[in-house]
Amino acid sequence: MVKGHGGVAWEASTELWKDWPKVFQSDPTIYNDIGQILGKEFSHLKCSNFGYLGAGGFNICFRMKYTDDSAAIIRFPMPGGLMFPQEKVRNEASVMQFLLEETIDRMPIPLPYVFRCQENRETPS
């Protein structure tokens, strides 16, 4: 690979992508903020467990379990992993909603319910 502006940008992007899950797990402020977001969204439920669920190639996920055996998952696209993360998330949510609407009466496919899909500028600070 030729070292140029593209190579430097690619390396920086790769480092950000590799380090991001560690930052989310080890920074107590970020960890607490994520728990607060889920806690507010589902304030009518009592939390029994909150924790890091895992990271895939393009997302990092946290899960909050509740005493009624329900659960909520919050997913964040990983920076550096793809060029258009907001479009990716929006497309995934749209596909899940479409499948739910089109198959519910004929052949139900187990799909997670998309409670909210929001872009960075709409995220609470």
C-alpha positions as CSV (number, residue, x, y, z in Angstrom):
1,M,0.0,0.0,0.0
2,V,1.3,3.4,-0.9
3,K,1.7,5.7,2.1
4,G,-0.2,8.9,1.2
5,H,-3.2,10.7,2.5
6,G,-5.4,7.7,1.9
7,G,-3.1,5.4,3.8
8,V,-2.9,7.6,6.8
9,A,-6.6,8.1,6.9
10,W,-7.2,4.4,6.5
11,E,-4.8,3.6,9.4
12,A,-6.4,6.2,11.6
13,S,-9.9,4.8,10.8
14,T,-8.8,1.3,11.5
15,E,-7.3,2.2,14.9
16,L,-10.5,4.1,15.8
17,W,-12.6,1.1,14.8
18,K,-10.4,-1.4,16.8
19,D,-10.3,0.8,20.0
20,W,-13.9,1.9,20.1
21,P,-15.4,-1.1,21.9
22,K,-12.7,-0.8,24.6
23,V,-13.5,2.8,25.1
24,F,-17.2,2.0,25.5
25,Q,-16.6,-0.7,28.0
26,S,-13.9,1.1,30.1
27,D,-15.2,4.6,30.3
28,P,-17.7,4.7,33.2
29,T,-19.2,8.0,32.0
30,I,-20.1,6.6,28.6
31,Y,-21.3,3.3,30.1
32,N,-23.5,5.1,32.6
33,D,-24.9,7.4,29.9
34,I,-26.0,4.4,27.8
35,G,-27.7,2.8,30.8
36,Q,-29.4,6.1,31.5
37,I,-30.7,6.3,27.9
38,L,-32.3,2.8,28.2
39,G,-33.5,3.4,31.7
40,K,-35.4,6.6,30.6
41,E,-36.9,5.0,27.5
42,F,-38.3,2.1,29.5
43,S,-38.8,3.8,32.9
44,H,-42.0,1.8,33.5
45,L,-39.8,-1.4,33.8
46,K,-37.5,-2.4,36.5
47,C,-33.9,-3.2,35.4
48,S,-32.4,-6.5,36.5
49,N,-29.1,-6.3,34.5
50,F,-27.3,-3.9,32.2
51,G,-24.1,-4.7,30.3
52,Y,-22.0,-4.9,27.2
53,L,-23.4,-7.4,24.8
54,G,-20.7,-7.4,22.2
55,A,-19.3,-5.9,19.1
56,G,-19.5,-7.1,15.5
57,G,-17.9,-5.8,12.4
58,F,-20.0,-2.7,12.3
59,N,-21.9,-2.3,15.6
60,I,-21.4,-2.3,19.3
61,C,-24.4,-3.4,21.5
62,F,-25.5,-3.1,25.0
63,R,-28.4,-4.9,26.6
64,M,-30.7,-4.0,29.5
65,K,-32.7,-6.9,31.0
66,Y,-35.8,-6.2,33.0
67,T,-37.5,-8.1,35.8
68,D,-40.4,-9.1,33.5
69,D,-38.0,-11.1,31.3
70,S,-38.1,-8.5,28.5
71,A,-34.9,-6.8,27.3
72,A,-33.8,-3.8,25.3
73,I,-30.7,-3.5,23.1
74,I,-29.1,-0.3,22.0
75,R,-26.8,-0.5,19.0
76,F,-24.2,2.0,17.9
77,P,-22.5,1.9,14.5
78,M,-18.8,1.8,15.0
79,P,-16.9,4.8,13.5
80,G,-14.2,3.9,11.1
81,G,-16.0,0.7,10.1
82,L,-18.1,2.0,7.3
83,M,-18.5,5.2,5.3
84,F,-22.2,6.0,6.0
85,P,-23.2,4.6,9.5
86,Q,-26.4,6.6,9.8
87,E,-27.7,5.4,6.5
88,K,-26.8,1.8,7.4
89,V,-28.7,2.0,10.7
90,R,-31.7,3.7,9.0
91,N,-31.8,1.0,6.2
92,E,-31.6,-1.9,8.8
93,A,-34.5,-0.4,10.8
94,S,-36.5,0.1,7.6
95,V,-35.9,-3.5,6.5
96,M,-37.0,-4.9,9.9
97,Q,-40.1,-2.8,9.8
98,F,-41.0,-3.8,6.3
99,L,-40.5,-7.5,7.1
100,L,-42.6,-7.2,10.2
101,E,-45.5,-5.5,8.3
102,E,-45.3,-7.8,5.3
103,T,-45.1,-11.1,7.1
104,I,-47.1,-10.7,10.3
105,D,-50.3,-12.2,8.9
106,R,-48.8,-14.8,6.6
107,M,-45.7,-16.2,8.2
108,P,-44.4,-14.4,11.3
109,I,-40.6,-14.0,11.3
110,P,-39.1,-13.4,14.7
111,L,-37.8,-9.8,14.5
112,P,-36.8,-7.3,17.2
113,Y,-39.2,-4.4,17.6
114,V,-37.5,-1.2,16.6
115,F,-38.5,1.2,19.3
116,R,-36.5,4.2,18.1
117,C,-33.9,4.9,15.4
118,Q,-32.2,8.2,15.7
119,E,-29.3,10.0,14.2
120,N,-26.4,11.5,16.0
121,R,-27.8,15.0,16.0
122,E,-31.0,13.7,17.8
123,T,-29.1,11.8,20.5
124,P,-29.3,13.1,24.0
125,S,-26.1,14.6,25.3
